[in-house]
């Protein structure tokens, strides 16, 4: 399988690591760490040295309760970082739901639109949606994510019931809309949306039944990195109170990424690139030694009974 994007056809025969670059002061895990253009550009370089295959650059936090920012402010944050990333020889993704930002990024040559709203946001003053922008692009890749409600309210009233068929139905509908506009299947990647309006148990149901939550034949992105559900199951209550401590969430984040890859995820969106890349090398080494079990049955004739 390949994921077709503006400049690259990404080979997904092995899991690919998408490194996160948040050019924001308030992202849920690393907000403020790379909020200046200089720091964010340096972080792009660091992530590539650590083994990232794709860079995902965002200028607005979508953590629970995060306030929205204008398209102008968002693009001003990411513009110099995108320009730098586009010189580095790897696919570049912009993490945005605003059509104006999508279009401006694509005009620069960005490869992928990564949208938590799955191209549904309709707040553009010109009446455009992300679908319009992506459909008009001759070849960009796109990642469609499932989100319940919106970032301001998604965790105040999370989903109810079995989320797996609900996520599957949503993603099927969104891909049908986009395919109907002429966007080829090979350009589309799907994200079940871990943490976006789901309970802890629901998130792990999506991990356990990942293949059932996404229409067959599409590239799958898993975004478990540093999510609160990991802290809920892996840390003691006192440690959970430590908030977004990256050291405490690193190991469970890598474990979840590895499990997602084993369950068929093609792209892993992570903060901790070096650790994830190392874990994937272990998985690859194991898989290289796996062989299909022989179905040949050998019959051994024992001594003939004396008569």
N, C-alpha and C positions, 0 to 999 in steps of 0.2 A: 504494500500500500504506500502511496505517496500523497502528501498534502501539497496541492498546487498553490503557490503564492505569487506575488508580483514578480519577484526576481528569482525565486528558488522553487524547485520541486523537492520537498523534504522527504527523504527516505525514512519511512516509519517501520522498517523491518526490525529495528531495535528501538527501545524507548528513548525519546529525546527530552532533554532538560531545558525548560524555559526559565531563565533567570529573571527575577522580579526587580524592577527599578522604580521605586515610588518617589516621584518628584513632588512630594506633598509634606505638609507639616503635621498631618493628623491621621496617617494610615494606621491601621489597628496594631501593627507589630513594629514597624521601623519608621513611623512617622517622624519627620524632622531630620533623620539621619542623613538623607540625601536630598534635602529640599532645595539646596542651591544647585544651579546648573553645573558648576564645577565639580561638586561632590558627586552628583549623579553621573556625570560623564566618566569620572574616575571609577565609579562603581561598575559601570558597563565594562570597562577594561578589566577590572578585577574578576568579574563573573566569567568573562571569556577565558582568562587565565585558569580559572578553576574548572573549566570544562563545559560551560553553558553552550547549547546548540542554538538557542533562540533568545533574544532579549525582548522583554515585555515592559513597556514604558508607560506609566500612567501619571496624570496630573490632578486627579481628584480621588479622594478616599471613598470607598463604598462599604466601609465598616458599618455595623449596625448603629443607626442614629447619626451618621455623618451628615453634616449640612452640605447642600449642593453648592457648586461654584459656577460662575458664568463660563460660557464657551471661550470668551476672550481670555479670561484669567487662566483657565486650564491649558489652552494652547500656548500661552506665553511661557508657562512653566516647562512644557515638554519640547517646545520648538528647538532650542539649542541642543538638547539631549538627543532628539531624533536625528538632527543633522549629523551629530558626531557618530551615533550608532550606525547610521547608514554607510559610514566609511569603513566599518570594521569587518565586512565580508561575511556576515551572518544574517539570517532573516530577522527583521525588526517588526515587532508588534506594537500597536498603540492600544492601550486599555482605556476605552472611552465608550460612552453611549450616545454622545451628541453628534448628530449628522454633520454639523459645521466643522467640528474637530476632526471627524473621520475624513471629510473631503480635503481639508487642509493637509492632513497627514499623508493621504494618498497622493496629493499633488507633489509632495516632497519625494515620493517614491517608496513609502512604507509598504511592507509586504503583507501585513495581517491586521485585521480589525478584530479586537477581542472585546466583546460587548456583554456585560452582565445582564442587559435588558433584552438580549437576543434580537436586536434591531427593531424593537417595538416602541421605543420612546418617541413620543409625538409632541414634544415641547418646543420644537424648532419654530422660530418665528416665520419661516418661509413655508411651513407646512411639510417639510421634508421628513422622511424617516430614514433610519439606517438602511432599510431595505433598498430605498431609492438609490442611495449612494453606492452600496455594494453592487447592486445590479448594473449600475452605469459604469462600474470599473471593469476593464477588460480581463483582469486576472488576479485581483487580490484574493488572499485567503481570508477566511472569517471564522471566528469561534463564537458559537451561540450557546449561552449559558441559561440554565433554568434558575429563576429567582422567584420566590413567593412574595407578593406585595412589592415593596420598594425598600431601599436601604434605611429609610427613616422608621419604618413600621414592621419590617419583616420578622424581627425577633420578639416584638410585643405580642404578636398573635401568629405563632408558627403554624405550619401545615398540620393537618390532622389525618389519621389513618395511615394506610400503607402508601408511602410516597413513591415507591418504585413505579407502579403503573401510571401514577399521575405525572411523574417526570417524563416517562416514556411518551405519554400522549402529548404533552406539551412540546417536546423536542420533535416528534413526528410532524406536528402541525407547523412548527416554525420552518422545518426543512422543506415541507411541501410548498409553503408560501415562497420561499427563496428559489426553489427549483422551478416553480411556475414563472418566475421572472427571468429565467434563463441562466441561473448560476449553477455551474456544474457541480455534481456531487463531490468531485475530487478537491474542490476548493473549501469544503465545509468540514469543520471540526466541532464536536459537541462536548459540552461540559455539564455534568449533572448538578453542579452548583452546591458544593459542600458548604454548609454554614449559612446559606442564604435563605432563611426562613424555615429551617428544619431544626428539630430537636436532636439531642445527642444520639438517641437510638435510631432516629431516621437517617442521620448521616452515616452511621455504621451499616444500616441496611443497604444504603446506596453503595457502600464499599463491598459488602458481601455479595450483592446481586448486581454489580456494576454492568455486566453484559446485558441484563434484562432492562436496565434503565435507559439504554441508548439504542436507537434504531440500528439494525445490523448494517454493516458495510461502511460505516462512517468512522473517521478518525475520532479518538476519544481523548479529551484532556481532563486530568485530575488535578484539583487544586486544594490539597490538604494542608499546605504548609502553615504551621503555627496556629492552626484553628483551635478555638476554645474547646471543641469536643475532644481533642486530643488531651488537653490538660484535664478535662473532666474525668477521663478514664485512667490516666497514667500518673497523676500527681496526688499527693496527700492534700487534704483540705487547706492546710497552712501554706503549702506551695502554690496551690491554685490562687490564693489571695495575693501572691506575688505579681499577679497581672500578666503582662506580656513578656516576662523574662525569657529572652531568646535561648539561653543555655538550657533552661528547663524544658523547653518545647522542641529542642533540636532533635533529640533521639526519637521521640514519638512521631515527629514530622517525617523523618527519614523512613521509619518503619511503615507509616501509612503510604508513603510514595512507593515503596518497594512492593507492598501488597497490592496497590492499585496497578502497578506494572504487571505483576503476576496475573492479575485478573483481566488484563487486556488493555490497559491505558497506554496510549501511544505517546502522549506528551505529558510531562510532569511539571507543573508550574510551582516553583520553589524559591524560597529565600536562601536556603543553605545549599548552594550549588555543589561545593567541593564534597560535602558529606554524601549528597545524593548520588553524585557521579561515582564515588567510591563504592557505595552500596550496589549500584547497578552493575559494576564490574564483577562483583561477587555473584550476582544473579546470572550474568552472562557466562561466567566460568562454570557454574553449575549446569546451566542449560547446554553448554558445549559437550558435556559428558553424558547427557541423557540420550538414550537410544530407545527406539520403539521396542517393546517387549516382543520376543520371538513367539510366533504362533505355531511353530513347528513342534509336533509331538513325536518324541522318539519312543519307539516300542522296543523293549528289551525282552527277548524270549528267554525264559528260564529253562532249567533242565527239564527234559520231557519226563513225565511221570512214568515210573516203571509199571508195567502191566504183567 
